[in-house]
Amino acid sequence: MNKVEITSILTKRIFKKTLEIQKNYPELYELLDETPLFFSFAEKDITIKDLKQYLISLIMQKKYFEKRNTKNDSQ
């Protein structure tokens, strides 16, 4: 796969994960504005690595949020 295809796939996954969070966890979605997208200072553009890191951060935040809410619901 070339860089454009990988970027497209990652962008679609980020969009899908963001929509999932928006739909199922609106209170988490509101906090996503505060989630920084870390860029490589050596690069002028967003890199594939940046997109991968952002997608991972979305996935981790969702998992943490689910775990925290499951724990709070059981108390």
Secondary structure, 3 states (H helix, E strand, C coil): CCHHHHHHHHHHHHHHHHHHHHHHCHHHHHHHHHCCCCCCCCCCCCCHHHHHHHHHHHHHHHHHHHHHHHHHHHC
